[in-house]
Amino acid sequence: MNSILFEIKEGLLISLRAIKANKIRSVLTTLGIVIGVFAVVVMSNAVRGIDKSFQEGVSSLGSDNLYIDKWAWFNSEIPWWEMRNRKNLTLEDFEKFKELARLPVAVAPSMWSTENVKYEDEIAQFTNVQGTTAEYIETTNLDFESGRFFTELESNASRNVAVIGSAIADVLFEEGQGVGYEIEIENKKFKVVGILSEQGSHVMGNFNPDNQVYITIGSMFKYFMSTHRRSLTINVRAGSSLEVADVKEEAIGVMRRVRGLKFNEINDFSINQQEGLLSEINSTVGVIQIAGFIITGLSLFVGAIGIMNIMFVSVKERTKEIGIRKAIGAKKRTILSQFIAESAIICLLGGMIGLFFSVLATLMIQNTDFPISLDFDAVILAVSISLIVGVFSGFAPAYKASTLDPVDALRYE
Amino acid sequence: MNIIRIEHIAKIYQVGSEEVHALRDVSLTIDKNEYVAIMGPSGSGKSTLMNILGCLDTPTKGLYDFKGINVSEMTDNELANIRNREIGFVFQTFNLLPRSNALHNVELPLIYSGVSSSDRKEKALEALEKVQLSDRVTHKPNELSGGQRQRVAIARALVTSPAIILADEPTGNLDTKTGEDIMALFNELHHQGNTIILVTHEEYIAEHANRIIRIRDGMIESDTEVRNRIIPKAHNVEN
């Protein structure tokens, strides 16, 4: 045992000496690994960031929610053309539902429209404008940077008031301003009553509260669409995750009554849940992850081939040295570990450099809006990947070196 | 006491479909503290014999007994051990590691036999002192003259206190005067009790030994005592 440790230590020292002696070549060889580790670490940071952002987005929507909709949001057994033929969900449907449902703690309608939002010369184009009622805020976990959500009074009276997501506020207003200002949505004036704090769910697209403007559902219908043109979504909040199943059961019954379905007719609505969203997100992140690792893995593989190649050249060039070492008593194992150690050290150095640059890149990307997350796992990832690549690509050349015949190797010039 | 006893050794190489008999039937013994020269023209098989004696290679047939151990059927690792502990090689082209300094070159065999680094340094410095190179310890081979390089190689051969020192044309790459110094060093080592096997094709160099074994066509042609041994004088080592 002791002698193995000893050999490893000496192998490392010999390797370090050899690497120092071939500085330029070592640096060039390392470049492949630097790039490979860089790509893998940045990729993994990005995937982790995207995942985190998804999860945060989901939790900002509230975790005990049901969404009654004309459409099933996620892989449903019902064919899409059947869903298309369903009747739209209307404001009347929502009102009846709200009246009849006893279990939910909050119920609110949602209706979306894409509009340009203006404040003086600043324009937020193609903004997702959502019409809803005062109760909507109770179906979410949103919190406010400043101001408040609109009140029941404002909502019932269809006042022109708006609550603005943080990203939209950044576009329209100076830092810390906005509440009390008048914005224009397609030339209609709305008074800003609240600005949401940043929810950080960059990848949620239309769901991202940061990119939304909330107005009363009455204003929505008045200005942006006729009453029956589009189907709305009913947001239903259960008191706790334990109650979700009961709330869902009741919601199905209530909705069947609201829609006037006979006992033998199938549901003409879908009840969507976050579970669906979560599994969708997980599979999306999974696909990004796999694609990312295949691509970055390829660059790492190219780096590994580079190392293997240069190690073969190195073995060839140092044939005489290997002969000398063998003549004075180096065993196969000693030569093997010497060359593997050399390749592992080169890769490890490359990995460290790659890690350094990937941390820089991650910090730079963090300054943009792209979700990327930096954590200690990256260090473990970089070190283990470079060690594995080093040992893997060093093995064949090292084995070749270790089996050289000492007589032939000594004669080599 | 026999250090080396070989009996009816043959070495056959397969070159394409042809068998080449490098050694046909060689038997000899070498005792402790002998100073033997092995001579022969090129192609005689003397290099093959040297490789087998040095445990760099194994014979195709026959017995090789080294200090009472049969080495003719040893594994590569066992041979590496014998080379490491029992045989000190000195080559015509010195064969030092070019990027390592003199001290590290001399330490190398001790590294492979697992001597701790402090002991190693002590022994290596001692060996370098024996060859009068104490003042060149940190020099790399390209900073040393040919004679100095060969003395580093001799220090490396001595450092493990081997049973035999096997020198293959040790003066082949040196001028006459420097060669003479090296031969003086071998003479001294012989006096100190070392067993030396010298492989050469030069009659003059061979006559420094006590005994000359002549090889021709893979066989021993003659095995004679040297009557008027040449006793070299050191020219007070160049620096």
Boltz contact constraints between the chains, C-beta under 6 A:
constraints:
  - contact:
      token1: [A, 3]
      token2: [B, 114]
      max_distance: 6.0
  - contact:
      token1: [A, 6]
      token2: [B, 114]
      max_distance: 6.0
  - contact:
      token1: [A, 10]
      token2: [B, 111]
      max_distance: 6.0
  - contact:
      token1: [A, 21]
      token2: [B, 99]
      max_distance: 6.0
  - contact:
      token1: [A, 324]
      token2: [B, 95]
      max_distance: 6.0
  - contact:
      token1: [A, 327]
      token2: [B, 89]
      max_distance: 6.0
  - contact:
      token1: [A, 328]
      token2: [B, 108]
      max_distance: 6.0
  - contact:
      token1: [A, 328]
      token2: [B, 109]
      max_distance: 6.0
  - contact:
      token1: [A, 329]
      token2: [B, 80]
      max_distance: 6.0
  - contact:
      token1: [A, 329]
      token2: [B, 83]
      max_distance: 6.0
  - contact:
      token1: [A, 329]
      token2: [B, 84]
      max_distance: 6.0
  - contact:
      token1: [A, 329]
      token2: [B, 109]
      max_distance: 6.0
  - contact:
      token1: [A, 329]
      token2: [B, 112]
      max_distance: 6.0
  - contact:
      token1: [A, 330]
      token2: [B, 112]
      max_distance: 6.0
  - contact:
      token1: [A, 331]
      token2: [B, 77]
      max_distance: 6.0
  - contact:
      token1: [A, 331]
      token2: [B, 80]
      max_distance: 6.0
  - contact:
      token1: [A, 406]
      token2: [B, 56]
      max_distance: 6.0
  - contact:
      token1: [A, 407]
      token2: [B, 51]
      max_distance: 6.0
  - contact:
      token1: [A, 407]
      token2: [B, 56]
      max_distance: 6.0
  - contact:
      token1: [A, 407]
      token2: [B, 57]
      max_distance: 6.0
